[in-house]
Amino acid sequence: KVNLADQSFVAAGGSAVQAAWWPEFKDGFAVHAPVGRLAANGFGLHEVCGNVWEWCFDAHEAYADEADASFYNRDPRVDGDGSSSRVYRGGGFGDAASDARSADRSNGTPELRYSGLGLRPSRALRLSPSPLHPPK
């Protein structure tokens, strides 16, 4: 499950336009869902898409022309270079289901603030080594 614009959002005064695609969908949350209240995805992670857009550690670059293969071979991370535009991904509680995916991105300056944008705290886990990537 994800927390998106649904009938709970509309009942609290949100836009019905975003919720129109799934008129039967009702997650029970008008805005933010408490962490861990929705079912985990296949990787055991909660609220990866939906709830709030997630700030990422990427500088914003426009998508390159498909002929420019070099764009796809680098990760435009922000390493203290002062880049003014950062990426955020994943869709939030006021967005349609089409926005609830990590491939959907937007950007803004680090000063941008609104209730549908935030961070997803995480913690390190002890994982068994992968047979494809044994420890060094």
Secondary structure as UniProt FT lines:
FT   HELIX           7..11
FT   TURN            12..13
FT   HELIX           16..19
FT   TURN            20..21
FT   TURN            23..24
FT   TURN            35..36
FT   TURN            42..43
FT   STRAND          53..59
FT   TURN            66..67
FT   HELIX           69..73
FT   STRAND          86..89
FT   TURN            93..94
FT   HELIX           97..99
FT   TURN            102..103
FT   STRAND          105..108
FT   TURN            110..111
FT   TURN            115..116
FT   STRAND          117..118
FT   TURN            131..132
//
